Amino acid sequence: MTGFPPFELFRDLLNSSFKDKEPWQIVTITTTTVLAAVWLWEYCFDDDESLYDRGKKKFFKLARYVPSIRDKIDTELAAINSNFEKDAAHRLTGVQCFTKLPEKGWRQEEVLAMVNKCVNLGNYDWKSGKVSGTVYRNDEELIDLVTSVYGVASYTNPLHADVFPGICKMEAEVVKAACNLFHGGSESCGTMTTGGTESILMACKALRDYAKDVKGINKPEMVVPTTAHSAFDKAAQYLKIKTITVPVNPNSFTVSIESMRKAITKNTIMLVGSAPNFPYGTMDNIEAISKLGVAYNIPVHVDACLGGFLICFMEAAGFSMPPFDFALPGVVSISADTHKYGYAPKGSSIVLYREKKYRHYQYTVTTDWPGGIYGSPTVNGSRAGGIIAACWATMMYFGMDGYVKSTKKVIETTKYIEQELRKMDGIFIFGLPATSVIAIGSKQFHIYRLSDALGAKGWNLNPLQFPSGIHICVTHLHTEPGFADKFLEDVRTELAVIMQTPEAPVEGKLAMYGMSQSIPDRSVIGEFTRFFLDSMYYIPSDEVEIKANGKPPGS
């Protein structure tokens, strides 16, 4: 057989295999083989998830067909769902629930009384500053201002620009002022949104459509750090973008630039960096990411939703900051929340672009609708003009001087808490906090024990996973005299107790949170997360509800 070309060997083998087959059999075998090969190729290589991830999901899905496994999972999920509903019912203790419209409308004072009661439900005193993040300022004068402004503009809608041109003017001014804060040029632009998630969603949509139109990319991918906000995953699900996650450096907890470089492909539509990230409060090397973006001609998005309205004032407040915004040539878009350290009411954020050509891809335009030519800049059509006006009023109220003073207090308080925590035995700080978030871990005991102990003292901190940790997000509420020292005193006290038995297990609700990290079938975690979301809409059933007769309290 020596000397026979490989093709001739293959031909002879194929011919001998089919020599006794009918023509219809040859056609059937050939067609089936081709279709099977195409299916196998697409299954292995043409999907948003890796073969390993899809194989793992398929394995766990098939495992649920085993009666004993299915019954065990269903029992556990039912118990979890029941616990969520019990917690929701407990939170409603002592307050009337209404599942029907009242026969007669309530008086104004009755409505306000019930609103006040609902707003003050819950076990945590957020006004005292014992909550991580969540509420970023509690200023009676500011509250009075934005309440009055919202009242004036509550029924306005920038969708009707001809009817409410002043609302459009205020939105344009908010956007342009933000562009200037982030070193945007004359072509820089953007829009307001309802929050950081929508800002991120809009940036992903704009850069996806830009890449498709300009570069012909039909299978878009975005490269994000593992610490990037989960809003990028939501955007990926909504917009059918493949997410390529890259690890962070184990000591700094900032994205690995080399891993990001290796993750770039011909389908990459954007690179993402956080300034800072939510879990650890560390800041990715935006300058290095920008250089990657320039080298590979890929837009860079900077997610500054959490700390954007701190980092843009930090140099003026006396703190050094590495470059992170439009001053870097590769940065094309930025998301930043005005309703965090911009101190505007909840429901306002901004997404900014280096040039108008990118913003054009954010817009949604319908040209052939019988109702007319329709265009909207963001997800929503109608938007709350009152929120826009209140955001504008907040920025005018603070001015540059007010924001710089507030930033100085927040950063100084954060640095003080960080320094004192680093002196304590048994815990460590993840990386180097860039702005206002301090993440705490432990190698000697389960850190959720500290979170649980502080929770018993009224502190509400954020749990982290992979690895386990907790963080506190310092806000302006925490800069009040005595707050930082009270927090540190409580940490010291509880640490002393925990270190007496460092090997003790986690108990209570956080035990379940810790256990969930070890469950390989993440679809189970997804299911009880959905149950938790259901519990947010829980209301007692008709059989057990309290006075569901539409009567106001006290009537």
N, C-alpha and C positions, 0 to 999 in steps of 0.2 A: 504493500500500500504506500510505500515511500514514493514521494514525487507527485502524488495526487493532490491537486489544489484543494483547499478546504471547501470551496464552493461546490466543486464536483462531487465531493464526498457527501455533502449535505443534500445535493440534488438527487444523487442515487438513493440515499436513505429515504428521502421524501417520496420518491417515485415508487420505491418498493413497498412503502407503507400504504400507498393508495392504489396499488395495481389491481386489487380485487374489489375496489369500491365502485358503486354505481355513481353516475354523475351527480344525482341529487344528494347523495351522501357526502360527496366531496364538497359541494356548495354549502351544505349544512354545517359540516365540521369547520370549514374555513370561516364562515360567518360567525359561528359561535366562538371560535378561537380569537378572532379579531375583536369582537364585542367584549369578551372576557378580558383581553389584554388592555383595551381602552378603559374598562371599568377599574381594573387593578391599578393602572397608571394614575387615574384620577383619584382613586381612594388613597394612594400612597403620597401623591405629590401635589394634587390640585385642591387643597382645602385650607381653611383658615387655621386649623389646628394641626399639630404634628401627628404623625402616625402613632407615636407612643401615647400621646394624650387621648386620641380617639380610641385606641386599643384598650386603654385603661377604663375609659368611660363605658365602652361596650362590655367589658368584663364585669363591671359592677352592675350594669343594667341586666345582664343575663343572670347574675347571681341572685337578683331579686325574684327570679322565677322559682327559686328553691323555696318551698313553703316555710320551712323553719326560719330561714333568713328574712323572708318577706314579713312574716308574722312578728318577728323580733323588732324589725325596723318600724313597722306600723305601730306597734305598741309604744315604743319609745317616742315616736313622733306625736302620737295622740297625747301622751303624758306632757310633752313639752308644750303642745298647743293649749292644753288645759291650764298649765301653769301661766302661760302668757295671758290667757283670758282672766284668770284669777287676779293677776297683778293689775290688769286694766280695771277690773271691777273694784279692786281696793283703792285705786287712785280716784275713783268716782264716789267714794264713800262720803255721804253727807251732802251730796249735791243732787238736785232734781235732774232727771233726764227727760227729754222731750222728743218724741218720735212722730208727732203730728203738729201741723200748724195750729196755733191757738184760734179758737172760734172768733175771738175779738183781739185786735192788736193791743200790745202792751203799751203802757205809758213810758215816756222816755226814761224816767228815773228807774222804772222796773227793768228795762233793758240794760241800762248801765250797771245796775246792781248785780245782775246775773253775769255780765261780761267780767266785772271785777272779780267775782267769785271764781269764774272759770280760769282767768289769767293767773290767779294765785293758788290754784290747785298744785299739788306736788310736794315732795319731801325736801327739796333743796331750796335754800334761801339764796337765789341767784343775785339778789340785790346787795347782799353782804359781800359778794365776791368769792364765794366758796366753790364756784363752778369754773372749770377749765374752758376758756374761750366762750363760745355761745352768745354771751352778751358783752359787748366790747366797751360800752360806756353807759353810765346811768346819771345823766345830768338833767336836772329838772328844768332848767332854762332852755336847754336844747330840745327836750321833749315837748315843752310848750310851743316852741318855735315850729318844729316839724308837724306837730298836731294841727296848728293853725294853718300852716301852708298846705298840708294835705286836705284840710277841710275846704280851702279855697279852690283847689285843683282836683278834687276827688272824682269829678265826673268828666274830666277832660281825657282826650285820647289822641295821641300823635298820629294814629293811622289816618285821621282826617286833618291833614296838615293845613288845608285851606280854612278849616274852622278853628283850629287851635295852633296858629303859627308860633305863638309865644312859648308853648311847650316844646316845640321842635327847636326853637332858639335856645332854650335852657339845656336840652339834651346835647345840642351841638357844642355849647360852651363847656359842659362837663367833660365831653370827649376831648375837646381841644386842650383844655387845661391839663387833663391827664397826659395827653401826648407830650406836652411841654415838660411835665414832671419826669417823663421817661425818655427825655432827649430825642423826641421825634422831630423830623424836619418839616418843611413846609407842606410836603405831600402826605405826612402822617395823618391817620384818620381812625375811625372806629365807630362803634355803636354802644349804647347802653343795653344791658340785658337784665334778666330777673335774678341772676345769681351766678356764682362761679361755674357751676355745671353747664349752664347755657352758654356762658362765655367760651368755655373749652369746646363744647359741642359745635359752636359757630366757627371757631378757628379750624377745627378738624374738617368741617364741611367745606370751608373756603379753600383750604389747602388741598383737599382731595379733588375738588372740582377744577382747581387751577392746574394740578398735576395731570388730570385727564385731558384738559383742553390744550394745554401748552406742550406737555411731554408725551401725551398719548398713553399714560399709565391707566390700565383698566383693572389691575389687581393691586389696589393700594395697600401699602404697609406703613406703619409709623413705629419708630424706635423710641421706646420710653424706658426710664429707669423703673425698677421694681417698686420704688418709693413714690412714683408719680401718682397723682390723685386718681381715685377709682372712676372719676368722671371721664377719663380717657377710655376706660373699658366700656362705659356706657355709650360713649360716642362711637366706639368700634362696633358695638352691637346695633346701634341705630343706623349707622352709615355704611356698614359692611366694609370696614377697614380691618386688615389683619394687624394685630398688635404684637410687636416683637419686644419682649421685655429683656432688659439687660441688668446684670447685678450691680450692687453698690460695693465700694471698697469696704472691707471688714472693719477697718479702724475709724475711718472718717465718715462712713455712711453717706458718701456722695457717689454719684454714678461713676462707674469705671469707663473712662474715655476710650480705652483700647477695646473693651467689649462692645461699646457703641459703634466704634469704627468697623469692627468685624461684622456687625449685624446689618450694615448698610447693603442694600441690593439695588438692582435696577428698578425695583418697584417702590422704593422708599419715597414717601411724599413729605415726611417731616421728621425732625429730630426734636425731642422734648427735654427740657431741663426745668428743675423746680427752684424757686427763689423765695422762700425756702420750701422744703417738702413738708407735708402734714405730719407724718409719723414721728420724725426725729428732729425736725426744725433745722436740719443742716441744709446748706446751700450747694447745689451742684456747680461745677466749674463751667459757668455759662460762657466764659471767654474761650475755653477749649472746645466746647460744643459749637460755638460760632465758627471757629476755624474749620471744624469738620464740615459744617454747612457750606461754607465758602468753597472749600476744596472739592466737594462733591456736588455742588450746585443744588443743595437741598435746603428748603426753608427751615429755620429754627423757631420753635414756639417756646416762650418762657412763661411758665405757670407761676404767676405771683399773686394768685387769688388770696392766699392766706396773709402774706406779709407785704404785699405790694405797696400799701400806703404806710408802711414803715420804712422799707428800704429806700424809697425815693426821697425821704427826708433825713436819713441817718447821717449823711455827710454834713448837712447843715446843722444837725444836732451834735456834731462833734465826734462821730464814730466813722471809722474807715470802712469802706465797702469796695469789693472788687467790682469791675464792670459787669452789668447784667441786663442792659436794656438796648434801645435802638442806637446807643453809642457804638455798639458792636455791629459790624457790617452783616453778619450772618443772621441776626435776629430779625425776623419778619413779622412776628405777631406776639402779643403779650395779653394775658388775662389777669385782671386785678379786681378785687372786690371792694367797692365803696361801702358796702354794709358791714365790713369788718373794721379795720383801722381807719377807714374814711368816715366812720361813725354815722353814716346815713342809715335810715330805717331799713329793716330787712326787705329784701326783694330788689336790690340794685347792685349791679356789677358792670364792668366795662371789658370789651375786647378791642384791642388796638392793632393797627397794621402800619407797616412802614410806608406803604403806598396804596393809593386808591384801587389799583388793579386787583389787589388781593381782596379788598372789601367787596368788590363787585361779585366775586364768586360766593360770598356769604349770602347775598340776596337771593330770595325766591321770587321769580317772576312768572306770571301766567298771562299770556297775550290773547288767548282765544276764548276766554270765558264769556258767556252771555251777559254776565253781570258787569262786564267792563274789563279793561286792562288792570291786572292786580299785581302789586308788588309789595313785599314786606321785607324789612331788613333783618329780622330775627325769627325765632321759632313762632312767636305769637303774631297774630294780626293786630287785633286791638291790644293796646298796652295801657298800663295805669299811668296816666299823666300825673296823678298825685304823687307817685313814688319818684318820678323824674324831678318834679318841682321840689320835693322834700330833699332829694339828694343835692340838687343845685343849691338850695338854701343852706344845707349843712356845710358845703364847701365854702360858700361865701361867708358863713358865720365864723368858721375857723380861720380861714385865710392861711397864708404860708406860716405866719408867726404862731398861730394856734396849733397847727399840725406839728411843727418842729418842737414846740414845748411839750406836747403830749408824747411824741416819739421819744424824746429825751427821758421822760419819766418812765415810760414802759421799758425801754432798753436798760436803763440803769437798774430798775427793779429786777429785771430778768437776770442781769449779770450778778447782782447781789445774791439772789436765790441760788443760781448755779454755783457760785464760789463756795457758798456755805454747804450745799449738798455734796460737793466734791470732798469736803473735809470729813464726811460721815463714813464710818466703817459699815461694810455690808452691802453698799450700793455703788453703782457707777453711772456716769452720764454717757449716753450714746453720742459719739462725735463731738463736734463743736457747734453749739447753738448759734445760728446766724442772726436771729431776731428775737422772737418772744416765746418760742417753744423749747421746753427742757424735757428730754426723754430720759427716764430712769430705768435701770435694770439691776439685776443682782446675780452673782455667781454662787451665792451662799444659801439663798432661800428662794422660794417662788415669789416673784415680785407682786403677783396678784394678792398675796397676803397683805402686803403693805397697802395696796389699793383698797382692799376690803376694810382694813383697820381705819384708814383715813375716811372711808365712806361712812363708817359708824360715827365719826366726829363731824359729819356734815359736808365733807369735801367730795366733789364729783370730778374725778380725773378720767382721762381717756385711756382705755386698755389698748395695747398693741400686740401684734402676733408676728411670729416668724422673724425674729425671736420675740419671746414674751417681754413686755415692757409696759410702762405707763408714762403718760406725759401730762404736763400742765402747760396750758397756753396762757401766758400772762396778758391781761388786758388792763385798760385804764382803771377799772374797778380795783385791781390788785395793787395799785400804786398808792392807795390811801394809807395814812400813817398806821403802823402796827400790823398791817396785813401780812407782809413778807415774814416778819418775825413770828407771828402766830402760826403760819404754815410750817415754818422750819421747826418750831417748838413741837408741833404735833408729829412731824416726821421723826424727830429725835426720840420722842416718847414711845412711839409705836415701834420704831426700830429696836429700841432696847428690849421691848417685850418679845418681839419676833426672834431676836438673836439668842434668846434663851433656849428656844427650840427650833433652830433653823430648818431641821429636816421635816417638820410637820407639814402635812398636805394642805392644799387650798380647800376651803369649804364655801358653801353658799353658791350664789349665782355665778361667781367668777370661776368656780370649779368646773362648771359646765363650759364656760368660755375657754378655759385652758384645755379641757378634754377635747374640745372640738378641733383643736390644732392637730391632734394625733389621728383623726379619722381620715383614712385615705380616700374614701368615697366622698368627694366634695359636694356631690349632688345632694347628699343628706343634709349637709350644712346649709345648702341653698334652700332646702325645703323648710327647715325650721326658721330660717331667716324670713321666708315668706309668711310663716305663721306669726312671727313677731310684727311684720308689717300689717297683717290682718288685725292684730290686737290694737293697733293705733286707731282703727275704725270701729272698735268694739263699743257697743251700746247694749244695755241689758235688754233681753227679749221681752215681748209683751207680757209674758207670764210673771216675770220677776221685776220688771222695771218699776221705778218709783214715780208715781203720779205722772204718767204719760198722758195727761189730760189737757195739756196746753195752757194750764193756768200758771201765772207768774209766781215766783217765790213769795211766800208770805200772804198770798191771797186766800 
